Amino acid sequence: MLRRFILLFVAVLACSTAFSQIIPKHEVRAVWLTTLNGLDWPSSKATSAAGIQQQKRQLCAILDQLGRAHVNTVLLQTRIRATTLYPSQIEPFDACLTGTAGRDPGYDALQFAIDECHKRGMELHAWVVAIPIGKWTSHGCRQLNARRPGLVMKKGDEGYMNPESSQTGAYIASICREIAERYDVDGIHLDYIRYPENWKYTVSRAQGRENITRIVRQIHQSVKAVKPWVKLSCSPIGKYSDLTRYSAHGWNAYETVCQDAQGWLREGLMDQLYPMMYFRGDNFYPFAVDWAANTYGRTVAPGLGIWLLSRGGEGNNWPLVDITRELHVLRHLGMGHTYFRSRFFTDNVKGIYTFVEKDFDTYPALTPPMTWQSAKRPSKPTKMTAKNEDGKFRLQWTSGTDHSGGPYLMYNVYASTESPVDVSDVRNLVAWRLTQQQLTLGSEDKTHYFAITAIDRYGNESEALQNIQPRRVPVVEWLENDGRILQAPDIDPTITCDYLSIESMAGNVITIRPKDDKKISIRTLPNGVYTLNAVDRQKHSRRIGQFQVKRTRPKQ
């Protein structure tokens, strides 16, 4: 099996750029959003009502940008260093929100992040740092040591939860269960679920692996008992173990830090893995093949060290091609991809964001279904209706039936000029993970057919409800653009206009511009169809026209 994957890997390396047109319908596209010291978010403090709103705007701006690049999974750091992002009954607030550890920020940041991710069709996984608990003198470490001294070990000036204590697993499991019980998270993501690298072992490596696996097993049981559809994942060391022809050079998950991550997939303790593959060349590709050969039907989305594209640090300043080649190979191996960290991605270091948005993830993708947990598909929606209202198109439908026992169904909407709509082609997907049974679309000058599917919390998708007759919408004139600049038309003086907005065909506002802006930059918009709208102070919107962004790829 591994030999077959290695031969495939060699073939992919030889012509990896040829696979840029592969468009998978199901693929994890994730990002780690770090809150420790506000590294990715927040960059301001919530010490007043204005500060709260500023933090919220910052997060929404980040999520909007991630959404435009079709990221579908946000791993939000929620337990930081024995401190939390939410009002926990177990541990104090982290200082990232207010600047003061233990201080209530005045709003529930985790709940806000969940709501905003779900509005954008993204999953939110609560990222829980398991073993490290910060400096020995830090607020979280001191409080935990005072309450549960048997759980805490000091190594240098750092505190760690003791992986050899029989109580450590129960304690971390209680935090994960608290999150799963109180919040509509899509996953619990465990970080640093391993022995510290500076640990002086008094047990065998086999016993060390059993100690960590015991902790994982307790967390799995606690989370799945509450909500079995919540995905459990972790971020293991990027090299599982030495390979026959390639050494891990003393740094791997299995032997060095007692992380039996592939065993956790095999045993069903993990639904997903996000290996930290911050390497290149022979330190990356053979080990990626090893992960792909040992998924046991689960999902693996290796983490890419895009911070290494930046300048200044030792070993940094990678060329962009090192990351883009890894992306192509991971896709051809059938795995997802994850970026560490969010800010390096949204800051577009060396053009990584532009590459992903314009060339690699140009269409959305759904996260793979958890068929190992539940494989029964919901029944399809019924009674689709489509109405033309105020120049826009309103679709409505009746719910399908959920057979999984989950709390609610979501819906995907597809559109095409051909009937029946091919719902296997993600290029036809115009809206996804909707929780309401309706959708308002902008007008187009073509006859469209629509298809709607239901999707349960495990990701199982129903058969499609297809409309028999195409829905004709008004013919409108295309607004001129060259793929970089949109030429805005003169606005009818009878229309009240305080500013202009550009919306996607799903009705999502992408950008807002001054009303007198005649030349609007659209360089960051991916190929597609959009509407230009006049908006008044009461936020009433009226369509001015529509335009199509259709850039051709340069010949190789």
N, C-alpha and C positions, 0 to 999 in steps of 0.2 A: 504493500500500500504506500509506504513512504517513498519507495523508489519511483513509483508512478507519479507521485506528487513532485518529486525532485525533477523528473524529466519534463513535466508540465512547467515547472518553475523556470527551467533553462529556456524552454521555448518562449515563455512570456518575456523573459529578460531580453531575448534576441529581437523581439519586435513589439515591445510594450506599448509604444505610441499608437500601434494599429488598433488598440482596444478602446480608444477614447470614445467610440460611438456606442459602446455597450450601455444600455439604459436599464438597469435592474428595477423591477417594481418594488422589491423588498430589500432593504439595506439599512443597516444602522449607520447614521451619520451624526456623530456625537461631538460634544465639546465639554471639557472640564472648565467650569466657571468657579474660580477660586475666590473665597471670601476672606481667607487668612490675611490679615493686615490690609484688607481691601485690594489685594493684588489685581483682581479683575473687576470686582464690584464689592461694596460701594466706594466711590472716591470722595464722598462727603459724609458728614455725620448727621444723624437724626436726633438733634437736640432741641428741635422746635417743629411746629407744624410745617413751616416752610422747608425745613431740612428733610422731613419725611417725604414731602412731595418731590423734592429734588432727587432723593434716592430712588423713588419710584420712576421718575422720568429717565434717570440714567439706566435703570434695568430695562425699561421698555425700549429704549434706543438700542441697547445691546441685542435684545431679543428680535427686534425688527431687522437688524442687520444680519443676525444669524438666520432668520427666516428667509431673507432674500437669497441666501446661499444654500437654502434647502437643508439646513441642519434640522434633524427631527428628534434629537435626544439631548437634553441639557442635564449634565451631572453637576448639581448645585451643592457646593460644600456646606453642609448643614450641621454636622457635629465637627467642630474645628479642633480644639485642644482641651477636651473635657469641658467644653463650652458649646453653646448652641446658637443657632440663628432664629430659633422660635421660642415661645414661652414654655419651657420644659418644666415638668414637675420633678425632674431628676438632677439636672445640671444647670448652671447659671448661664446668662446671656454672654456671648462673646463680645469683645470690645470693638469689633469691626463696624458695628452699626452706630454706636454712640461715642466711641472713643474711650469708654469706661467699662471695664468688665463687670458684669452683673447688673448693669443699668438697663431698664426696660426702654426700648426705643419708641414705644407708643403705638406701634402697629405690629402685625404679624407678618414679617418679611417672607417667611416660607409660604404662607397661604397666598400672599400677593403674587409670589413668583409662580406658584402652581396655576393660579387663575390666568395669569398672563401667558404662560406657556400653552395652556390648553386653548386659549383664544386663538392662538397661532397654529394650532394643529401639532404642537410639539409635546413630547413626553418630558416629564420632569422626574428625575431620580434623585433622591436624597443621598448625598455623598457623606458617608460617615467615616471619619478617621478613627480607626479602631484602637491601636495599641499606644501610639505616642500621645502624651497629655501635656506637652509643653515644658517650659522651663520649670525647674523644681520650685522656684519662688513665684510662679505665675498663679493667677487667681483660680483657674480651674483645677490645676494640680494640687494646690494647697487645700482647696475645699474637699476634693476627692480623698486626699490623704488623711484629712481630719475625720471624714465620715467612714472610709473603708480602707484603713491603713494596710490591711493584708493584700490589697489588690495592686498596690503601687510599689514600683522599684525605681531606685535612683541609679542612673548611669551617667557619670560625669555630672554636668549641671542640668541634665534633662530627666524628666519623669516618664515612666512607661507603665502601662498596665502589665501585670505579670502573666505571661502566657501559660505559665505552669500552675497557676492557681485554679482550682476547680470552680471558683466563683466568678472568674473573669468573663467566661462565656455568658453566664446568666445576666451579668451586669450590662454588657454590651447588647445582649438580646433584649433587655428591658427598654433600652433607648430605641432600638429599631422597632420594637412592638409599639412603643408610644407614638412614633411617627406614623406607622402604618395604621394604627387605630384612629388617630385624630385627623389625618390628612389624606387627601385623594392623590397620593403619589403614585407614579407608574412603576417605580422601582426603588430599591434600597441598594446603594452602591458602597461596598466596603473598600476602604483604602488602608494600606499598611496592616493588613491582616496577616501578620508574619512575625517572626522573631526579629528584633533589632539587629542590625549588622554588627554592632559592637558587643553583642551578648556573649558572655562566657558560659558555654554549655556545661551543665552538670548532668545532662541526660543524653542518650544517643540521638542521632538525627532521626531515626525511626520513631522514637518516643516524642521528639519535638514535633514531627509532622502529625502525629496523633493528637498532641495537645492543641495545635492550631485547628485541625479538622474537627475536634470536639467543640471548639468555639463556633466554627462555621455551622456545624450541625445544630447547635442550640439556637443560633440566630435564624436559621432556615425554619426550624420547627415553630419558633415564635411568630415569625412573619406570615408563614403560609397558613397557620392556624387562624389568623385574623382575616387575611385577604390573599387567597391562593393565586390571584392574578397579578399580584405585585412581583415584579422581577427582582430576583436576587443576583447581584453581580459583584465582581471585585476587580482590582487592578493589580495582577501579579507582576513580578519581575518579568521583563520582556523575553528572557530565555528560560524555557521551562527546565531544561537539563542539557548536559553535553550531548551532542549528536555524534554519530560514528565518525564522521569526517570533519566535524567542526566543533571546536571547544568553546565553552562559555567563558573561558579565561577566569574561572574562580568566582563568577557572579551569575548565579542562576536561582530559580525559584525553589526547585526541589531539594537540592543538597545544601545550598548556602543558608537559606532562611526558612526552610521547612514548610514551604508552600506547595502543597500537592494540588495545584489548580486543575490540571487535567483529570486527576482523580475525582475532584469535586464535580466536574461535568459528568464523568462516568457514573458517579453515584447519584446524580440528580440533585446535588446540594446547591448547584449554581445554574441559573438560566442563561447567563451571559458572562463573558470574560472581556476585559479591556486591558490586554497585556501592555506594559509600558515599554514599547519597542523603540527606544530613543537611540537607535543605531543606524548604520548604513553599511552597504557592501555585504561582505561575508558575515558580518555580525547581525545582519537583518534578514536577508532573503532565505537562507536555509532554515532559520528559526521560525519565520513566518510560515513556511511550508509545513513545519512540524505542528504548529498550532492548527493549520487548516486540516491536517490529516487526523487530528485528535479532537474534533469538536463534539463527537458523540451526538450529533443532531442538534446541538445547541448553537448559540450565536457567539461569535468571536469578532470583536471590532478593535484591532490593535491601535494603541495610542501612538501618535507620531509626535516627535519632539520638535515642533515647529519653532520653539524658542531658539533652537540651534541655528536658525536662519539669521538671527540677530547678530550684531557685532558687539564686541567688548568682552565677552566671557571666554575662558579657556576652552578651546575646541569648538567655539561657535563660528558663525559666518559661513555656514553651509551654502552652497548654491541652491537655488530653487529647484533645479532639476532633480536633486537628491530626494526631495519630498514628492515631487510629482511622479517620479518613476515608482516610488513605493506605493503611491495611491493606485496607479494603474495595476500593479502586481496584486495588491490586496483585492481589488475588484475582480480580477480574473481568477483569483483563488476562491472567490465566493464569500469573502469576508467584508465586514464593514470597516469604517475608519473613524478615528477619534483624534481631536486636536488638543494638545497641551501647550499653551493654555489659551483661553478665550481671547485675552487682550492681544496676544501676538497674531491671532487670526483676524480679529476685527480691525486691528491697526494695519493690516495688509502688509506685513513685513515681507519684503522682497517680492511682493505681488502674489502671495499665497491666496489671499481672499479673492482677488480678481481671477486667478486661475480657476479656483473652485466654482465661483459664481458663473463665469462666462464660458468655461470650457469643460469642466468635469462633472459638476452636479447641476446641470442646466435645467433639469426637471426634478420634481419632488420624488420622494420614495417613502413607502410605508415601512414601518418596522416589522421584522419577520414575526409571524404568529407563533405563540407558545403551544404548538401542537402536542408537545410532550406532557403538558399540564391539562389541556382540554382541546379536543379536536372537533367538537360538534359545532357546525356552522349555524349561525342564526338564520331564521327564515327571512326572506327578502321583504323589503317595504312594499306597501300597496298604495293604490289610488294616487298616482302622481298627477298633479295639476300644474299648469304653467300659465301665468297671466302677465300681460304687458301693462305695467303701471308707471306713468310718468317717465316714459322713455327707458325704463329698466324692466328687467325680466324677473319675476318672482316665481320660484319653484316651491311647491309644497308637496308633502307626501305623508302617508300614514306609517306608523312604526312597524318594524318587523317584530319577531318574537325571539327573545334571548333564551337560549337553552343552557347557558353556562352557569347561571346563578350569580352573575355579576350584577353590579348596582344599576347599570344603564347601558344602552347601546349608543354607538356613534354612527355617523353616516359619511360615505364618500360619494361625491358627485362627479360624473364623467360627461364629457360632451364631444360630439364629433359631427362631421358633415355626412358620415356614412351610417347606415343602420343595418344590423344592430350595432350599437357602440361597443367597441372592443375594450373591455375593462381590464384585459391583461396588459394593455399598452399604457404605461404610466403617462405618456404624452397627452392622453385624453383626460387625465385627472385634473379637475379645476378647483376642487375643494375637498378637504379630508378631515376626518375626526370631528365632524360637526356634532354638537350635542342637541341642537334644535332641528326640528323637522321642516326646515325651510331655508332657502338661500336666495338672495337677490343678486342678479348678474347684470352687468352692463350690456348694452345693445351691440350687435354685430350686423354686418351687411350680408350674412350668409344664413342659409337655412340650417338649423342645428337639431340634432337628435340628442336626447339626454338619457343617462342611465344612473340609477341610484342603488347603492348597496349598503347594507347594515354591517357593522363591525363590532364585535364584542370586546371586552377588556383583555382578552387573551390575544386579540389580533385576528381572530377568525372572521373571514369576510363571507357574507351571504352571496347567493346568486343575485344577479342584477335585475332590477325592475326597469324595463325598457319602455320608452314611450313609442307608440306605434306611428303616430303622425309627427312629422317635423314641425317645430315651432318657428314661425316666420316672425322676424323682428324688423323694425323699420330700417330702411336703407339710409345710411348717413355718409357724409363725405369724409374721407380720410384727411387728417391733418398732416401737414408736411413735416418730415424730419429726415435727417441723414444718418440716423443711428447715434448721433452725438448731441444734436440740438433740435428741439421741437419748436417750430414756428407757431406761436399762439395766434389765433385769429382775433379780429376785433369783436368785442362783446356787444351784443344788442343793448342799447342804453336803457331799455325797459327792464333789464334783468339786474337785480340788486346783487352786486359782487363786491365783497370785501377782501377776498383772496381766492387763489386758484388751488385746486387739488388734483393730483393724479391718482387714479384708483386702478387696481387690478380688476380683471373680469370677475373675480369673486367678491368685489366691492370693498376690498381692503385699501385704506388710504396709505399710499406709499410716500408721497412727499407733498408739502404745502409751499406755495410760492406767492410772492406779492402779485396783486391783481394787474399791475402795469408791466409785468415781466413778459416781454414779447419773445424772447429767446430763452427757452428753458433747457437746462442741461439734463440730458437723459442718458449720460454715459454709463451710469451704474445700473440701468435697468436691463435685466436679461431679455432675450428675445421673447416676444409675446404681444398681446393686444391689450391696450389700456384706454381709459377714458380721461378726458380733461373736463373738469367741472368748475362751475362758479359757485362759491360758498359765501353765505352772508353771515353776519355776526351771531345769528341764532343757529348757525350750523346747518341751515337748510341748503341742500345741494341741488344744482341743476346742471345737467350735462350740456357741454358746449360742443363737444365732438369726440372723436376717438382716433387713435393712431396705432400703428403697428411698428414695433421694433423688429427689424429683420436684418441682422448683420450676417454677412457671409464670412466663413472661416477662410483665412489666407491659405493659399496652396502651399503644400509642404515641398 
